[in-house]
Each structure stands twice: as structure tokens, then as C-alpha cells.
């Protein structure tokens, strides 16, 4: 069985709470007695370390919690079985993490991801040369932003990623959920869909915040800086600066990002780096959180990332950290 270790990660003025999952087996040969590792980043809206909507800090925003493990927990356990350690944290303001989710903007969340990666590099059980990132939904944007500036990241797996700006993504998603009813049982999702055009208009106008009214009359004040930043930071632009191994995964019934978004990213990645073509994986019948994906499919995704965690050269500062460890 995998071993779990609670971690506190310093992120600016706050601390993020997370869990480091370590394989039960010894590190692989040639790995300096350290495990290859991956950072797992959650999707849109408040999320806990397992990948579910956060019902600890935001109990009235979402319907009843599912009994099955979330996507990030499933991937973390599958990777541990394959000799890869993982870190997954409660998002800022969620679960046991400090901070306020409602006012955290996109760039703050990118910095949070960088801080999590730095915490992993300070752990003596982890190999600094073989590091990957799994980004789910909005976590895919954060994964791209981190990897672009970090030459040591070996490989990325992007699940349910968007390609275009948040303006297009939200409009398409709200329309899809309007037709299918997916996730509308969650008061926050229903309110965001109802007021989506107002959110976008106010964000582009650079208003500071917007008050959402949930069912039952609760008022939620959302900071709009993150939405404005996401509108002007489309993943299609980020991938032009990325030269890394990428696998794109998409459920065919995703109500947050259309599967065509991953196809667009794949096309852009092929154009940017013809010699390192991405892999595109479609999972029939699966939604955004891949809850419908079998354990076999989750295992195959873990196999794919584990095989791509190839050692990379370290800059001098990380060589020094490696030698001290």
C-alpha cells in the first residue's frame, strides 16, 4: 500500500495543506535512491486535495459529496503503485489550507503551484531530475505556466484542458450545462451559469468583484481579477512556449470543456514542436472529473506519465540542493 505524509507548504503569507503519497516499494535503480514524482493540480472552482469540490470551507456551495475517491486521489494512488510519488494540496482557502479562495487570482494560483513544486524539491525522498505535472481543467493552465518557466519538469498530463480563453470556455460550458443539467445541482455552478455573461462583462471592465446570489439567498462575492487574467491567458498561447512531453486526456461528455479543446491544443503543440508530438486520449462516456473512467484506464494514464518522467539536467542551484539531500 502507498504511504501518505501530510505536508504544509508555505505559499506567500499562507500555508497550503497537502498530502505526499509515496510508493511502498523502494526507489527505482539509478534514481539516486529517490522517487520520480508528480505534482497534481485541481480543476475549476474550490477543490480539495482529492479533486472533489471543497465541502469543508464551502459547504453550502455544493451538493452532497460523492462516496468514490476524486480524480487526483485515484491518479495519486495509481502512480504510487508504479513507483511515482505525488503531491496534491487543498486549493487556497479550501480544506485545511489557509487563505481565501474567492479572492485568489490566476497568477496567485500559479505561484501556489510553484511553491508546491519547491516543497517537493526540498523533500529528501524525491528525485529532482524526474518531475511531472498533472493539471486538471484550470490546473492545466497552471501546469503549462509553471512548466514553461521550469526546465526541470519532464512531462505533463493535461486532463479536460481548455484551449481558448476563459470567455469562450465559460460561455460554451454554461450552454452545455443548460442543455444537459450537468453539475446544476451545485448552487455555485448554477449561479455562475446564470450570471456568466455579467461575470465576463464585469471582469473585462476590470471591476474588482461581483456578487453572486445562490439558491436560498446566500451572497458570494467573487474577485474578478482571476477571470480577467484567464480571459487574456489562453492555453493556446502558452503552448507556443512549451517544449515538453505532453499527453492530453478528455472525457467525451465533459460539461466544462468540450473535447475539441484538447484537439486544438494537440494541433498547436504539433505545430510548435513537430518532433515531440503530443498524445491525445479520449475516454468515451467520461465527464470532466473522469468519474466514469475505470481503474484500468486510470492505471493506463499513470503508466503513460511514469514512462515519460525522464531525467533532465539540473541548473546549478538545484544541483546544490540535490547534493545537500
Helices and strands as residue ranges (DSSP letters): E 3-11, E 14-22, E 35-41, H 71-81, E 84-89, H 106-121, E 126-136, H 138-148, E 153-159, H 166-180, H 187-194, H 196-204, E 209-213, E 219-223, H 225-231, H 235-238, G 239-241, E 245-251, H 259-272, E 279-283, H 295-308, H 316-324
